[in-house]
Structure formats: C-alpha cells, structure tokens
Amino acid sequence: MELLRRLVGRGAAAVIVALAVALPAAAPFAQALAASGSEAQGFVAVTFAELPPEAQQTLRSIREGGPYPHERDGVVFGNIERLLPSRGRGYYREYTVMTPGVRHRGARRIVEGRGGELYYSEDHYRSFRRVIE
C-alpha cells in the first residue's frame, strides 16, 4: 500500500509503468502513456469556458503580463505538496484568482509552468485541475 501511495504521488505515469511490470496486460497502456509524453494525464481537465469568471480573468492577465491584483502574483510556486509533475525550483509560478465576497487572497489559484501548462486549484493547492485552452 505504501508503494502505491508513493507511485500515485509521482503521477499516473509511474502507476501505469509499475502496473505494466506487475501485470503484463497493462503493458499496452504503459506504452501509450510513454508515447504521449504527458505526465498531466492524471489530472482532471477543465476548459477555459468551464472556469469561474475570476479564473478566466486571471488567465487573461497572465497572457497579457499583468496587471495582477496581489503583490505575490507571479512568485515561484514551490510544489511542496508534490501534486504537480516534479520540476526544478522556479519552474512554476502562482497567481491569485479573486474570490467574490472575500477581502483577502482566498484559496483559489492558477499555477503556470514554464512550458505553458496551466493548473487551477480552488482549495489552496489541495487539488489541481489541468486547464485546457
């Protein structure tokens, strides 16, 4: 059970590859995943249109290089929760998604990877959804 927890923490690719070793029938799935090159397949996708309007506005601001509502917008996101694919320090940046009726930053964020990948968290990094544009 501990091995499975560690593998899940590394993403779907690690789980499928481990299963392919343990269960030969899973090998085609592991090959397909390796061929796709996508570590983000383990994330639930959310389209731009499905995001709350405030998250859509945050994404527009990211694309335009600002302005941002909080001084911490654009700082390095350390991924200490290890829910996103493992990358070197400085790879991810975080941005605030305004929450109506809240006077502080709230819990919602967009995290952008240097490669352009985007993740949305509505629960202060307890979970992420991959943003598909």
N, C-alpha and C positions, 0 to 999 in steps of 0.2 A: 504494500500500500504506500509506503514512504517513497519507493522508487517511482510509482505512478504520480504522486504529488510533485516530485522534483521534475519529472518529464513534462507534466502539464504546465509548470512554471516556465519551462523553456519554449513552450508553444506547441501547436498542433503538429508541426513537422517532426519534432522529437518523439512525440507519442506514436505517430504513424510509423516512423522508422523502427522504433522499438517493437511495435506490433509485427512489423514485417519480418523481423528477426525471429520473434517468438512464434508467429503464425504465418506459414508460407502463403496462405491465401490472401494475406494483406499486402503482399509484395506489389501487386499492380497499383494499389493506392499510393504506396510509398514512392513508386516510380513516377506516377502522375504528379504528385506533390513536388518532388525534386525537379521535374521538368518545368513546372510552373514558376519556380523560383520565388514563390510568395510565402513569406512567413506569416502574413496577415490573414491567412485563410481561417484561422481560429477565431477571428473576430466577427461579431455580428455587424453587418454593413448597415449604414444609414445614408440615404441620399441627401443632397443639399436641400431638396424640397421638403424632406421629412424633418429636418432640424427645426427647432424653435426659431422664431424670427430673430431673436437676440443672437443666436449662434450663427445664423446666416449673416447678420451684420458684422460679427467678429471675423468671419471668413472674408468678407469684403474688405475689412480693414487690413487684414493680413496681406491680401493680394495687393492692396494699394500702399503698403508700408506705413500704415497709420492713418489717422491718429488713434491712439489707444486710450481707454478710459482710466487705466490704472498704471502707476509707475512701475509695477512689477511685470507688466505685459512685455513679452519678448525675452524674459530671463531664461536661463538654462533650466530645463526640466530634468531632474536627476534620475528619474525612473527607478527610485529606490523601492517601489512596490514590485518591480520586475514583471509588470503586466504587459509592457510593450516589448517588442523584439530588442534584444540586447545590442547596444551600440556604444561607442565611445562617449566619454563625457563631452557635453556640448552639442551632441547630435540633435537633441530635441529642445524645442522652445515652447513655453506655455503662454496662453493668452486667456484673459478673463472673458467669460460670457455673462453679460449682465442678467440678473435675476429680478424680475419685477417685484416691487414691494420690499426689497432688501436694501439696506443702506450700506452694507459692506460688500466685499467682493463676492460673497456667496460661494457656492460649491461647484458651479459649472465652469468647465474649461475646454478649450481647444488646444491640443498639443500637435505641433508640426515637426516633422522630421526633416533633416537637411535634404533628403531625397524627394521632398514634396508630399510625403504621405501625411495624412491628417487623421487625428483621433478626437472623438468627443467624449467627455466624461461629464455626467450630470450629478455625480455623487463624490466629488473631490477625490478622484483617482482610485476609487474602489472598483470601478469597472470602466471599460472603454468600448466604444463602437468605432469602427473604421468608417471614415467619411468617404463616400464615393461621389465624385463630381461628374 
